[in-house]
Amino acid sequence: MRSNGRRKRQSHHSLFPIRYSLAAALVASVGAQALAQERPAAFVDVATVVPGLIVEARYAGSHNFVGRPIDGYAAPRCLLTMAAAQALAGVAQDVAKYGLVIKAFDCYRPVRAVANFVRWARDLDDVAGKQEFYPDVDKRTLFRDGYISPRSGHSRGSTVDLTLAHPDGRELDMGTPFDFFSPKSWPNAGSISNTVMVNRGELANAMRHHGFRPYEKEWWHFTLSHEPFPNTYFDFPVK
């Protein structure tokens, strides 16, 4: 039995370079098709549209699962298509009735940033953020389990990672931090408390009411249902 276990682990490890090679090839393909090095007119700084927005741009700094600033983030700003920003303004107006604001962690994400994540995932020795962001995850499984992907809807400009907070920045209890790689981060995780369930539900309901659809594996992740660029992946920097 032990011998079989060793063979399985060796086989799994040997498949990793193949999986990475396929992912890297897809990133290169997407990068070649990515549009615009300057910000298109259809994109706006969301802070100019959404009242009370707090921007904590994790990938422009070092507080993220990689542990350092990510390629393409030259400034801590939240950029989205105008359609997504206007819809998010509606969400902000709704939650303001309860004394809450939106805190955004990531908005538009350049293709080059996604490629940066893929390179990081390949380096199995780079585990600086493991204790905080993926303590129970084997880094070799990040592609297989969907935590890292060679393509991101964020690059289309109408996907946002966010939470609800008090005006002073204190976040509502959502059970796990942003970018915590675990089934505990699934919106309907079975192990969450009543308070967390209510808070996640309030966020999801407000976002759905204004045309955003949730992602089943991340309580913080929402995409505008009728996004303006459903098949276009942009690569202009956030600045």
C-alpha positions in Angstrom: 0.0 0.0 0.0 2.8 2.4 0.8 4.5 1.6 -2.4 1.4 2.4 -4.4 1.0 5.7 -2.6 4.5 6.6 -3.6 3.9 5.8 -7.2 0.8 7.9 -7.2 2.5 10.9 -5.8 5.4 10.6 -8.2 3.0 10.3 -11.1 1.0 13.4 -9.9 4.2 15.4 -9.6 5.4 14.4 -13.0 2.2 15.6 -14.6 2.7 19.1 -13.1 5.2 20.4 -15.8 2.7 19.2 -18.5 -0.1 21.0 -16.9 2.0 24.1 -16.5 3.2 24.0 -20.1 -0.4 23.9 -21.3 -1.3 26.8 -19.0 1.7 28.8 -20.1 0.8 28.2 -23.8 -2.7 29.4 -23.2 -1.4 32.5 -21.4 0.9 33.3 -24.4 -2.1 32.8 -26.8 -4.3 35.2 -24.7 -1.5 37.7 -24.4 -1.0 37.8 -28.2 -4.7 38.6 -28.6 -4.9 41.1 -25.7 -6.0 44.5 -26.7 -4.8 48.0 -25.9 -1.8 49.2 -24.0 -3.6 52.4 -23.1 -6.8 52.4 -21.1 -9.8 52.3 -23.5 -12.4 55.0 -23.2 -14.9 52.4 -22.0 -13.0 51.9 -18.7 -13.2 54.3 -15.7 -11.7 54.8 -12.3 -14.4 53.3 -10.2 -13.7 55.6 -7.3 -15.0 58.5 -9.4 -18.3 56.7 -9.9 -19.1 54.7 -6.8 -19.8 56.7 -3.6 -17.8 55.8 -0.5 -15.8 53.2 -2.3 -12.7 51.9 -0.4 -10.0 50.5 -2.6 -7.5 48.1 -1.1 -5.7 47.0 -4.3 -4.0 43.9 -3.0 -2.1 43.1 -6.2 -0.5 46.6 -6.3 1.2 45.8 -3.0 2.6 42.9 -1.1 -0.4 41.7 1.0 -1.5 38.9 -1.4 -0.9 35.2 -1.9 2.3 35.8 -4.0 3.7 38.2 -1.4 4.8 41.0 -3.7 3.4 43.5 -6.2 2.0 41.8 -9.4 2.9 42.7 -13.0 0.6 45.3 -14.5 -0.4 47.0 -11.2 1.4 50.4 -11.3 -1.1 52.1 -9.0 -3.6 51.0 -6.3 -6.6 51.8 -8.4 -9.9 50.0 -9.3 -10.7 50.2 -13.0 -13.8 48.7 -14.6 -15.9 49.2 -17.6 -18.3 52.1 -17.2 -21.3 49.6 -17.3 -19.8 47.6 -14.4 -18.9 50.8 -12.5 -22.4 52.2 -12.8 -24.0 48.9 -11.7 -21.6 48.9 -8.7 -22.7 52.5 -7.9 -26.3 51.1 -7.5 -25.0 48.5 -5.1 -23.2 51.2 -3.1 -26.4 53.2 -2.8 -28.3 50.2 -1.6 -25.8 49.2 1.1 -25.4 52.8 2.2 -28.9 52.5 3.7 -27.4 50.2 6.3 -24.4 52.3 7.0 -22.1 50.2 4.8 -19.7 50.8 1.9 -18.0 48.7 -0.7 -14.4 47.7 -0.3 -12.8 46.5 -3.5 -9.7 44.2 -3.5 -9.3 43.7 -7.3 -11.1 45.0 -10.4 -9.7 44.9 -13.9 -6.7 42.6 -14.1 -4.2 42.9 -17.0 -3.3 39.7 -18.9 0.3 40.2 -17.8 -0.8 39.9 -14.2 -2.5 36.5 -14.9 0.7 35.4 -16.5 2.6 36.4 -13.4 0.3 34.2 -11.3 1.0 31.3 -13.6 4.8 31.7 -13.3 4.4 31.9 -9.5 2.3 28.7 -9.4 5.0 26.9 -11.3 7.6 27.7 -8.7 6.8 25.2 -6.0 9.5 26.6 -3.6 7.9 30.1 -3.5 5.4 29.7 -0.7 5.8 33.0 1.1 2.0 33.5 1.4 1.1 29.9 2.2 0.3 30.3 5.9 -2.1 33.2 5.4 -3.7 32.3 2.0 -3.5 28.6 1.4 -2.4 26.7 4.5 -4.2 23.5 3.6 -3.5 23.4 -0.1 -0.6 21.6 -1.9 0.7 24.2 -4.4 1.0 21.5 -7.0 -2.8 21.3 -7.2 -3.5 25.0 -7.8 -4.4 24.6 -11.5 -6.3 21.3 -11.0 -8.4 22.8 -8.2 -9.1 26.0 -10.0 -7.3 28.4 -7.7 -5.0 29.6 -10.5 -6.1 29.8 -14.1 -4.3 30.8 -17.3 -7.2 33.1 -18.1 -9.2 35.4 -15.9 -12.6 37.1 -16.4 -11.1 40.1 -14.6 -9.1 40.9 -17.8 -12.4 41.6 -19.6 -13.0 44.5 -17.2 -16.4 43.7 -15.7 -15.4 41.4 -12.8 -14.7 42.7 -9.3 -13.5 41.1 -6.0 -15.1 43.0 -3.1 -16.6 42.9 0.4 -18.9 45.0 2.6 -17.3 47.3 5.2 -18.0 50.1 7.6 -17.0 53.6 6.4 -13.9 53.3 8.6 -12.8 50.3 6.6 -13.7 47.5 9.1 -14.9 44.6 7.0 -18.0 42.5 7.8 -17.2 39.0 8.9 -17.3 36.8 5.8 -15.8 33.8 7.4 -12.5 33.8 5.4 -10.2 36.5 4.2 -10.1 37.6 0.5 -8.2 35.1 -1.6 -8.3 32.3 0.9 -7.8 29.1 -1.1 -10.3 26.7 0.5 -13.8 25.3 0.2 -14.5 27.5 3.3 -14.5 30.4 0.9 -17.3 29.0 -1.2 -20.4 31.2 -0.8 -22.5 28.3 0.5 -19.9 26.5 2.5 -21.5 24.2 5.1 -19.2 25.1 8.0 -19.9 28.9 8.2 -21.7 30.5 11.1 -25.1 32.2 10.9 -23.6 35.6 10.9 -21.2 34.8 8.1 -24.1 33.3 6.1 -26.2 36.4 6.5 -23.3 38.7 5.6 -22.4 36.7 2.5 -26.1 36.6 1.5 -26.4 40.4 1.9 -23.5 41.0 -0.4 -24.6 38.4 -3.0 -28.2 39.7 -3.0 -27.1 43.3 -3.5 -24.8 42.4 -6.3 -27.4 40.2 -8.0 -30.0 43.0 -7.7 -27.8 45.2 -9.9 -26.9 42.6 -12.5 -23.9 40.8 -11.2 -23.6 37.0 -11.0 -21.6 35.3 -8.3 -18.8 32.7 -8.6 -19.6 29.5 -6.8 -16.1 29.1 -5.3 -15.3 32.6 -4.0 -17.7 34.7 -1.9 -16.0 37.9 -3.0 -16.1 37.4 -6.8 -18.8 38.8 -9.1 -19.1 39.5 -12.8 -21.6 41.8 -14.6 -24.0 39.5 -16.4 -24.2 41.6 -19.6 -20.5 42.6 -19.7 -19.5 44.8 -22.6 -16.5 42.8 -23.6 -17.4 39.1 -23.1 -14.7 37.8 -25.4 -11.9 40.4 -25.1 -9.0 40.1 -22.7 -7.1 43.4 -22.1 -3.5 44.0 -21.1 -3.2 47.7 -20.4 -1.6 48.5 -17.0 -3.4 49.7 -14.0 -2.0 53.2 -13.5 
